[in-house]
Amino acid sequence: ADVYAVDYRGYGFSAGEPAVDRFADDALRVYDFAAAQNPGRPVVVVGQSMGGASALHVAARREVAGVVLLAPVSSVDDVIAALDRRASAFVRVEADASLRALRTSPLADLARTRAPTLIVHGLADEIATPAVIRRFREAPGPPRRELCAVPGGHGDVGPVTPEVRACVERFVAGP
């Protein structure tokens, strides 16, 4: 397997100004590059946390063999609510105008996705809470959608975690 891992613009080793809508557009460019480098090979998109929005953006607009979402968020409101819950009683967290104007919608993109989709979430996740995962489970979407719960919180649902890897292996093996 070839793996393409990208730092969002403005993060890690990437230059530019970060913006969530741009991340989704960048993900399409990465997909197009990877598909051109490997014509005819199946592509699986993987997104962790907010990266799930980019993965779904690609899956809704390109031919993919599968989608893996690790601790996904269904909207910016999920992130704002999690931050607000962590803030002191004297602080209220609100999204600024740029976040409220987002055109990227993970649940709308899920509805347009036909590829088999795996959603992995932590049992103690403070961002991808049970309510968030329920929105993913109940939203229209691909005919094959599987959920897998693993121990831990939001930061524990990563691709190298043994429990997450086991979920992915079961998903790849099929129903």
C-alpha positions as CSV (number, residue, x, y, z in Angstrom):
1,A,0.0,0.0,0.0
2,D,1.1,3.5,-0.7
3,V,0.2,6.0,2.0
4,Y,-0.1,9.8,1.5
5,A,-0.2,11.7,4.7
6,V,-0.5,15.5,4.5
7,D,-0.1,18.4,6.9
8,Y,-3.0,20.7,6.4
9,R,-2.0,24.1,5.1
10,G,-0.7,26.2,7.9
11,Y,0.1,23.2,10.1
12,G,3.2,21.0,10.5
13,F,5.5,21.5,7.5
14,S,2.9,23.1,5.3
15,A,2.9,26.8,4.5
16,G,-0.2,28.9,4.1
17,E,-3.2,30.1,6.2
18,P,-5.3,27.3,7.8
19,A,-9.0,27.3,6.8
20,V,-11.3,24.3,7.1
21,D,-12.9,24.7,3.7
22,R,-9.5,24.8,2.1
23,F,-8.5,21.6,3.9
24,A,-11.4,19.8,2.1
25,D,-10.3,21.3,-1.3
26,D,-6.7,20.3,-0.6
27,A,-7.8,16.8,0.2
28,L,-9.3,16.6,-3.3
29,R,-6.0,17.6,-4.8
30,V,-4.1,15.0,-2.8
31,Y,-6.6,12.3,-3.9
32,D,-6.2,13.4,-7.6
33,F,-2.4,13.2,-7.2
34,A,-2.5,9.8,-5.5
35,A,-4.9,8.4,-8.1
36,A,-2.8,9.7,-11.0
37,Q,0.3,8.1,-9.5
38,N,-1.4,4.8,-9.0
39,P,-4.0,4.4,-11.9
40,G,-6.5,1.6,-11.4
41,R,-5.5,0.9,-7.7
42,P,-8.2,1.3,-5.1
43,V,-8.0,4.3,-2.8
44,V,-9.2,4.3,0.8
45,V,-9.5,7.7,2.5
46,V,-8.9,8.0,6.2
47,G,-9.6,11.0,8.4
48,Q,-9.0,11.6,12.0
49,S,-11.1,14.1,14.0
50,M,-11.7,17.2,11.8
51,G,-9.8,15.3,9.1
52,G,-12.9,13.1,8.8
53,A,-14.7,16.1,7.1
54,S,-12.0,16.1,4.5
55,A,-12.1,12.3,4.0
56,L,-15.9,12.5,3.5
57,H,-15.5,15.5,1.2
58,V,-13.3,13.3,-1.0
59,A,-15.5,10.2,-0.8
60,A,-18.6,12.2,-1.8
61,R,-16.8,13.6,-4.9
62,R,-14.4,10.9,-6.1
63,E,-14.4,7.1,-6.6
64,V,-13.0,5.5,-3.4
65,A,-12.9,1.9,-2.3
66,G,-13.6,2.8,1.4
67,V,-13.7,5.4,4.1
68,V,-12.3,5.2,7.6
69,L,-13.3,7.9,10.1
70,L,-11.4,8.0,13.4
71,A,-13.1,10.0,16.1
72,P,-15.0,12.1,13.6
73,V,-16.9,15.3,14.2
74,S,-20.2,15.9,12.4
75,S,-19.9,19.6,12.5
76,V,-18.0,22.6,13.8
77,D,-20.7,22.7,16.5
78,D,-19.3,19.4,17.9
79,V,-15.9,21.0,18.5
80,I,-17.3,24.2,19.9
81,A,-19.5,22.3,22.3
82,A,-16.6,20.2,23.5
83,L,-14.5,23.3,24.1
84,D,-17.4,25.0,25.8
85,R,-17.8,22.0,28.2
86,R,-14.1,22.2,29.1
87,A,-14.2,26.0,29.7
88,S,-14.7,27.4,33.1
89,A,-18.1,28.6,34.3
90,F,-17.0,32.2,33.5
91,V,-16.2,31.5,29.8
92,R,-18.4,30.7,26.8
93,V,-16.9,29.5,23.6
94,E,-18.5,30.6,20.3
95,A,-17.5,30.1,16.7
96,D,-16.4,33.1,14.8
97,A,-18.0,34.2,11.5
98,S,-15.4,32.1,9.4
99,L,-16.4,28.9,11.1
100,R,-20.1,29.7,10.9
101,A,-19.8,30.3,7.1
102,L,-18.3,26.8,6.4
103,R,-19.6,25.1,3.3
104,T,-18.0,21.7,4.3
105,S,-20.6,19.4,5.9
106,P,-19.5,15.9,7.0
107,L,-23.1,14.6,7.3
108,A,-24.2,16.0,3.9
109,D,-21.0,14.4,2.4
110,L,-21.8,11.1,4.2
111,A,-25.2,11.1,2.5
112,R,-23.4,11.4,-0.9
113,T,-20.9,8.6,-0.1
114,R,-21.4,5.2,-1.6
115,A,-18.2,3.5,-0.4
116,P,-18.1,1.2,2.6
117,T,-17.5,3.4,5.7
118,L,-16.0,2.5,9.1
119,I,-16.5,4.9,12.0
120,V,-14.2,4.3,15.0
121,H,-14.8,6.2,18.2
122,G,-13.5,6.2,21.7
123,L,-15.8,5.1,24.6
124,A,-14.6,8.1,26.6
125,D,-14.4,10.6,23.7
126,E,-15.1,14.1,24.8
127,I,-15.5,15.4,21.2
128,A,-16.9,12.5,19.2
129,T,-19.5,11.9,21.9
130,P,-22.2,9.3,21.8
131,A,-24.6,12.0,20.4
132,V,-22.1,12.8,17.6
133,I,-21.7,9.1,16.7
134,R,-25.5,8.7,16.8
135,R,-25.8,11.5,14.2
136,F,-23.3,9.5,12.0
137,R,-25.2,6.3,12.5
138,E,-28.6,7.7,11.8
139,A,-27.7,10.0,8.8
140,P,-28.3,8.9,5.3
141,G,-25.3,7.4,3.7
142,P,-23.5,4.4,2.3
143,P,-25.2,1.0,2.3
144,R,-22.3,-0.5,4.3
145,R,-21.5,1.5,7.4
146,E,-19.9,0.0,10.4
147,L,-19.2,1.4,13.8
148,C,-16.5,0.2,16.2
149,A,-16.0,1.5,19.7
150,V,-12.5,1.3,21.4
151,P,-11.3,2.3,24.9
152,G,-10.1,5.8,25.5
153,G,-10.8,9.4,24.6
154,H,-10.5,11.5,21.5
155,G,-6.7,11.4,21.3
156,D,-6.6,7.6,21.7
157,V,-8.4,6.9,18.5
158,G,-5.4,6.8,16.2
159,P,-4.3,4.6,13.3
160,V,-1.5,3.0,15.4
161,T,-3.7,2.0,18.4
162,P,-4.0,-1.8,18.5
163,E,-7.8,-1.6,19.1
164,V,-8.3,0.7,16.2
165,R,-6.1,-1.5,13.9
166,A,-8.3,-4.5,14.9
167,C,-11.4,-2.5,13.9
168,V,-9.9,-1.7,10.6
169,E,-8.8,-5.3,10.0
170,R,-12.3,-6.6,10.7
171,F,-13.8,-4.0,8.4
172,V,-11.4,-4.9,5.5
173,A,-12.1,-8.6,6.0
174,G,-15.8,-7.7,5.2
175,P,-19.1,-8.7,6.5
